[in-house]
Amino acid sequence: MKKKALFAVSIMMILALLVTGCGSKPTQADQPKDEGQEEKLKVAFVYVGPVGDAGWTYSHDLGREYLESKIPNIETTFIESVPEGADSERVITELAEKGNKIIFTTSFGYMDPTINVAKKYPDVTFLHCSGFKTSENVGTYFGRMYQARYLSGIVAGNKTSSNVIGYVAAFPIPEVVRGINAFTLGVRSVNPDAVVKVVWTNTWYDPASEKEAAKGLLDAGADVIAQHQDTPGPQQAAEEKGAFSIGYNTDMSQFAPKAYLTSPIWNWGPYYVETVQSVIGGTWKPEQYWGGMNDGITQLAPMTELVDAETKALVEAKQKEIIDGAWDVFTGEIKDQSGNIAVKAGEKMTDEEMLSFDWFVEGVEGNIPK
């Protein structure tokens, strides 16, 4: 009887194994690869803020998603809220170790860490956003946001009643100074009596402190608030005060619909596609890309109904001049904060001069901390 029972159990186990084997499918890892099947190209992004910041990081992540939708057989990943400095070097190194062949580092403070890691991984292509250092496998990229800033200044200059416009500024680096200057030139092109008051927060993403800075400017008489940070905090402060706002990075109209006029915005997707395609095709070379509105990398978001038709027409006409190459923002005559001529009439600042801005134009109230 024991032998019969043992035999029956054995038969049942064999049948169970056969049924299980017939009903299951091998995993992708178990399946042999076709000889012609290519591995996915791994592309990574390092972000200074959270992808939900509605601003800078969110704009880059929209570009990453666009990249995935346009190029087949790639795999993208991102690491968000990476502090600038030593932490970023560790994160970039880990991404290289994990087999990412293209790594985009998307904040100014990642410049030296990117260069350091690139030396150890010569077979990886690195692209650093807003920096100025390159090597054989490191390129830089940015956009001429100052062009869209100028246009938004026209909007602000025509909207202000107090002739005081507040600007919540991030860090005193050339990128931010250049944006303030371009904005102010736009303001004063339509309203020579207006001034732009600047307050520094030394933050990229701190909703509370950025909102408080805007409140201080509003208390000082500003009735339009502009910004160079990644959150809608300054715009929300403007709406609460019954004032108006100019956003940044993306269309932030949903966060302060009663205040929002427009935003200078980023469109990274096409650049990411073109860059990855050039790496795949073997044509990529390290360069310092600085595209303008004619490339579409920077734009002015649609102006809301709070902007009158006359102002919209002025903006559209000047935008056409910029895109056509007939005119650019830092063309003289331009005076500095003290009233001295810094750029002579008819002359145009070079890229090198614009990229190293360390002075304010006439009409800016504030200092550049050393």
C-alpha positions in Angstrom: 0.0 0.0 0.0 2.9 2.4 0.9 4.5 1.7 -2.5 1.2 2.4 -4.4 0.7 5.7 -2.5 4.2 6.8 -3.1 3.9 5.9 -6.8 0.6 7.9 -7.0 2.1 11.0 -5.4 5.1 10.8 -7.8 2.8 10.7 -10.8 0.8 13.7 -9.5 3.9 15.8 -9.0 5.1 15.0 -12.5 1.8 16.0 -14.0 1.8 19.2 -11.9 5.2 20.2 -13.2 4.2 19.5 -16.8 1.0 21.6 -16.5 3.0 24.5 -14.8 5.6 24.3 -17.5 3.1 24.5 -20.3 1.1 27.4 -18.7 4.0 29.8 -18.0 6.0 32.1 -20.3 9.7 32.7 -20.0 10.6 36.2 -18.8 12.4 38.7 -21.1 15.6 37.9 -19.4 15.1 34.2 -20.0 14.5 34.6 -23.7 17.4 34.4 -26.1 18.2 37.7 -27.8 17.9 37.9 -31.6 21.3 38.4 -33.1 20.1 41.7 -34.7 18.4 43.0 -31.5 20.1 46.1 -30.1 20.4 47.0 -26.5 18.6 50.2 -25.5 20.7 53.3 -25.3 20.6 54.6 -21.7 20.3 58.3 -21.2 20.2 59.9 -17.7 19.3 63.3 -16.3 20.3 65.0 -13.1 17.9 67.5 -11.6 18.5 70.2 -9.0 14.8 70.3 -7.9 11.8 68.0 -7.8 10.1 67.2 -11.1 6.9 68.7 -9.7 8.4 72.1 -9.1 6.3 73.5 -12.0 9.4 75.3 -13.2 13.0 74.6 -14.2 13.2 70.9 -13.4 9.7 70.3 -14.7 10.6 72.0 -18.0 13.7 69.6 -18.4 11.5 66.6 -17.5 9.1 67.6 -20.2 12.1 67.6 -22.6 13.1 64.1 -21.4 9.6 62.8 -22.0 9.6 64.4 -25.5 13.0 62.7 -26.2 11.5 59.3 -25.3 8.6 59.9 -27.6 10.7 60.8 -30.6 13.6 58.3 -30.4 13.0 54.5 -30.3 15.1 52.1 -28.4 16.3 54.4 -25.7 15.8 54.2 -22.0 15.8 57.4 -19.9 16.1 57.9 -16.2 16.4 60.8 -13.8 17.5 61.7 -10.3 15.7 64.6 -8.8 16.6 67.1 -6.0 20.3 66.5 -6.2 22.3 69.2 -4.2 25.0 71.0 -6.1 28.5 70.0 -5.1 29.9 66.8 -3.7 26.5 65.0 -3.7 26.1 65.7 -7.4 29.5 64.2 -8.3 28.5 61.0 -6.5 25.2 60.8 -8.3 26.7 61.5 -11.7 29.3 58.8 -11.0 26.6 56.2 -10.1 24.8 57.0 -13.3 27.9 56.4 -15.4 28.6 53.2 -13.5 25.0 52.0 -14.3 25.8 52.1 -18.0 24.3 55.4 -19.0 26.0 56.6 -22.2 24.6 60.1 -22.3 24.2 62.1 -19.1 22.6 65.6 -18.9 23.4 67.6 -15.8 20.9 70.4 -15.6 22.1 73.0 -13.1 25.0 75.5 -13.0 26.5 74.1 -9.8 27.0 70.7 -11.5 29.7 72.1 -13.7 32.9 71.0 -11.9 31.4 67.7 -10.8 30.5 66.9 -14.4 34.0 67.7 -15.6 35.5 65.6 -12.8 33.3 62.5 -13.5 33.8 62.9 -17.3 37.6 62.4 -16.9 37.0 58.9 -15.4 34.4 57.9 -18.1 35.8 58.9 -21.5 33.3 56.6 -23.3 30.3 58.5 -21.8 29.0 61.8 -23.3 28.2 64.5 -20.8 26.1 67.7 -21.4 26.1 70.4 -18.8 23.4 73.0 -18.8 24.4 76.7 -18.3 28.1 76.1 -17.6 31.1 77.2 -19.6 33.6 74.3 -19.2 34.0 71.7 -21.9 36.3 68.7 -22.6 36.6 65.9 -25.2 33.4 64.3 -23.9 31.7 67.3 -22.2 29.6 69.9 -24.0 27.5 72.7 -22.6 24.1 74.0 -23.6 21.8 76.8 -22.7 19.3 79.2 -24.4 19.2 82.9 -24.9 16.5 83.4 -22.3 17.3 87.1 -22.2 15.4 87.5 -25.5 12.1 86.3 -24.0 12.9 88.2 -20.8 13.1 91.4 -22.8 9.7 90.7 -24.3 8.2 90.0 -20.9 9.7 93.4 -19.8 7.6 95.1 -22.4 4.5 93.5 -20.9 5.5 94.5 -17.4 6.4 98.1 -18.4 3.1 98.7 -20.0 1.2 97.1 -17.1 2.7 98.9 -14.1 0.8 101.9 -12.6 3.2 102.6 -9.8 6.3 102.5 -12.1 7.9 100.1 -9.6 8.4 96.5 -10.7 9.8 93.9 -8.3 12.2 91.2 -9.3 12.8 88.2 -7.1 16.3 87.0 -8.1 18.0 83.7 -7.4 21.8 83.8 -7.2 24.1 86.7 -8.3 25.6 84.8 -11.3 25.9 86.2 -14.9 22.8 84.2 -16.0 20.6 85.9 -13.5 22.1 89.3 -13.9 21.7 89.1 -17.7 18.1 88.2 -17.3 17.4 91.2 -15.0 19.1 93.5 -17.4 17.2 92.2 -20.4 13.9 92.5 -18.5 14.7 96.0 -17.4 15.6 97.1 -21.0 12.3 95.8 -22.1 10.5 97.6 -19.3 12.1 100.9 -20.1 11.7 100.6 -23.8 8.0 101.3 -23.3 8.1 103.1 -19.9 11.3 105.1 -19.3 10.1 106.2 -15.8 9.8 102.6 -14.4 12.4 101.0 -12.2 13.0 97.4 -11.4 13.8 96.6 -7.7 15.8 93.5 -7.1 15.8 91.2 -4.0 18.1 88.2 -3.8 17.0 84.9 -2.2 20.1 82.7 -3.0 17.7 79.9 -3.8 16.5 78.0 -6.9 13.6 76.3 -5.1 12.3 77.6 -1.8 8.6 78.5 -2.2 8.3 80.1 1.2 11.4 82.4 1.1 10.7 83.4 -2.6 7.1 84.3 -1.7 8.3 86.3 1.3 10.8 88.2 -0.9 7.9 89.1 -3.3 5.8 90.3 -0.4 8.6 92.7 0.6 8.8 94.1 -2.9 5.0 94.5 -3.0 5.2 96.4 0.3 7.8 98.6 -1.2 5.4 99.7 -3.9 5.8 97.2 -6.7 2.6 96.3 -8.6 4.2 93.8 -11.0 6.4 90.9 -9.8 8.9 89.1 -12.0 11.2 86.2 -10.9 14.2 83.9 -11.6 13.3 80.9 -9.5 11.5 77.6 -10.0 8.3 78.0 -8.0 5.1 80.1 -8.4 5.5 81.5 -4.9 6.2 85.1 -6.1 3.3 85.1 -8.4 1.0 83.8 -5.7 2.2 86.7 -3.5 1.3 89.1 -6.3 -2.2 87.7 -6.7 -2.9 87.9 -3.0 -1.9 91.6 -3.1 -4.0 92.3 -6.1 -0.9 92.9 -8.2 0.4 91.3 -11.5 3.1 88.7 -12.2 5.6 87.5 -14.8 6.4 83.8 -14.4 9.5 81.8 -15.5 10.4 78.4 -16.9 6.9 77.2 -17.8 3.4 78.6 -18.2 2.4 79.0 -14.6 -1.0 80.7 -15.2 -2.8 78.0 -13.3 -1.1 79.0 -10.0 -2.0 82.7 -10.1 -4.7 83.2 -12.8 -5.8 86.6 -11.5 -2.2 88.0 -11.6 -0.4 86.1 -14.3 0.5 88.0 -17.5 3.0 85.7 -19.3 6.3 83.8 -18.8 9.6 83.4 -20.5 9.7 79.6 -21.0 12.0 76.8 -22.0 11.4 74.2 -24.7 14.2 71.6 -24.2 12.7 68.7 -26.1 14.0 69.4 -29.6 17.5 70.1 -28.4 17.6 66.8 -26.5 16.4 64.9 -29.5 19.0 66.5 -31.8 21.8 65.9 -29.3 21.0 62.2 -28.7 20.6 61.6 -32.4 24.1 63.1 -33.1 25.6 60.9 -30.4 24.0 57.8 -31.9 25.1 58.9 -35.4 28.6 59.5 -34.3 28.6 63.2 -35.3 28.5 64.7 -31.8 31.3 67.1 -31.0 31.8 69.1 -27.7 30.5 72.6 -28.1 29.0 75.5 -26.2 25.5 75.6 -27.6 23.6 78.8 -26.9 20.4 78.8 -28.9 17.9 81.6 -29.3 14.2 82.1 -30.0 14.9 81.3 -33.6 15.8 77.7 -32.5 12.6 77.5 -30.4 14.5 76.6 -27.2 13.3 79.8 -25.5 9.8 81.3 -26.0 7.4 83.7 -24.5 4.3 81.9 -23.2 0.9 83.1 -24.5 -0.1 86.4 -23.0 -3.3 86.3 -21.0 -6.4 88.5 -21.4 -4.8 90.8 -18.7 -2.4 92.1 -21.4 -4.0 94.6 -23.8 -4.0 94.3 -27.6 -1.6 97.2 -28.1 1.0 95.6 -25.9 0.6 92.2 -27.5 1.2 93.8 -30.9 4.4 95.5 -29.7 5.7 92.2 -28.3 4.9 90.3 -31.5 6.7 92.9 -33.6 9.8 92.9 -31.5 9.8 89.1 -31.3 9.8 88.9 -35.1 12.8 91.2 -35.2 14.7 88.9 -32.8 13.7 85.7 -34.6 14.6 87.1 -38.0 18.0 88.3 -36.6 17.3 91.9 -37.4 17.9 93.0 -33.8 19.0 91.6 -30.5 18.5 92.8 -26.9 22.0 94.0 -25.9 22.4 96.4 -28.8 23.5 100.0 -27.8 23.1 102.6 -26.7 23.0 101.0 -23.2 23.8 102.8 -20.0 24.9 101.2 -16.7 23.3 101.7 -13.4 25.3 104.9 -12.8 24.2 106.5 -16.1 27.5 105.9 -17.9 27.4 104.6 -21.5 28.4 100.9 -21.3 27.5 99.9 -24.9 27.8 102.6 -27.6 25.0 103.3 -30.1 24.9 100.7 -32.8 27.3 98.3 -31.1 26.2 94.9 -29.9 27.6 93.1 -26.9 29.5 89.9 -27.7 28.5 86.5 -26.4 31.5 86.5 -24.1 30.5 89.9 -22.6 26.9 88.7 -22.1 28.0 85.4 -20.5 30.1 87.3 -18.0 27.6 90.1 -17.0 28.6 91.6 -13.6 26.9 95.0 -13.8 23.3 96.3 -13.9 21.8 98.5 -16.6 20.2 101.8 -15.9 16.8 101.4 -14.2 17.7 98.6 -11.9 17.6 99.3 -8.2 19.7 96.9 -6.2 23.3 95.6 -5.9 25.1 92.5 -7.1 26.7 90.8 -4.1 30.3 89.9 -4.5 
